[in-house]
Amino acid sequence: MTVMRKASKTLLVLAGLSLAALVPFAQAAYAATVLSIGDGDTISVLERGQKLKVRLACIDAPETAQTPFGVASRNQLKALLPLGSTVSLRVQAVDRYGRSVAEVIGKGPINLAMVQSGQAFVYRQYLGSCDRGAYLAAERQAQAQRLGVWAVPGGITRPWEFRHGGAGHRSAGLVPASASSSAPVSSPQAAQPSGAKFACKQIGSFAKGLLTLPNFITLELHPKLGI
């Protein structure tokens, strides 16, 4: 019984130490100076003499390649966080890239302001450490007003989909019609290879084809070869 009591006390002490280590990290706010803006949800700051890359928590902004929305999102963040301005960081975690994941406070909550202006989506998968109700309400309001990423019905391709090759789901939200229509269009004939095509059965064998055909001729493999 005495051994069990000692073990229980040890577990309680360890649990208390673990909680004590976690809570200050989640609640601490550090003053920092803005050095640069990466994109709509990434900044670099100088904090206690150390340069840090900060990923804004609980939001996901369009990628730069999501023209013109990525650039618009970055410009909005630059307007909210002028270089040299002082901010507070409510650090929540460090991601796998070594970035501090934080809520950034300038003249107000910057992360939330990006959602309110329609320049970022709520990142529901990582929303646990933020005010869920406030973020979702801000997103609904931006969507109702068709601000930023909501200018396209249903919103543009979500950044997390875009990064995994899902751009086709809402391709209309990536490039405006005026931009896409100006791109040069090649004729179907120009897209075809210039060499003649032969099936292997027409030239005897695959090996014979390689020996007898010039380099500029495209060889069409026969499906029965399984190559």
HELIX and SHEET records of a PDB file:
HELIX    1   1 THR A    2  GLN A   27  1                                  26    
HELIX    2   2 PHE A   69  LEU A   80  1                                  12    
HELIX    3   3 ILE A  110  GLN A  116  1                                   7    
HELIX    4   4 ARG A  124  TYR A  126  5                                   3    
HELIX    5   5 ARG A  132  ALA A  144  1                                  13    
HELIX    6   6 GLY A  148  TRP A  150  5                                   3    
HELIX    7   7 PRO A  159  ARG A  163  1                                   5    
HELIX    8   8 ALA A  167  GLY A  173  5                                   7    
HELIX    9   9 ALA A  177  SER A  180  1                                   4    
HELIX   10  10 PRO A  188  ALA A  191  1                                   4    
HELIX   11  11 CYS A  200  ILE A  203  1                                   4    
HELIX   12  12 PHE A  206  THR A  212  1                                   7    
HELIX   13  13 PRO A  223  LEU A  225  5                                   3    
SHEET    1   A 6 ALA A  29  ASP A  39  0                                        
SHEET    2   A 6 THR A  42  GLU A  47 -1                                        
SHEET    3   A 6 GLN A  50  LEU A  56 -1                                        
SHEET    4   A 6 SER A 100  ILE A 105  1                                        
SHEET    5   A 6 THR A  86  VAL A  94 -1                                        
SHEET    6   A 6 ALA A  29  ASP A  39 -1                                        
SHEET    1   B 2 ILE A  59  ASP A  60  0                                        
SHEET    2   B 2 PHE A 121  VAL A 122 -1                                        
SHEET    1   C 2 LYS A 197  PHE A 198  0                                        
SHEET    2   C 2 THR A 218  LEU A 219  1                                        
END                                                                             
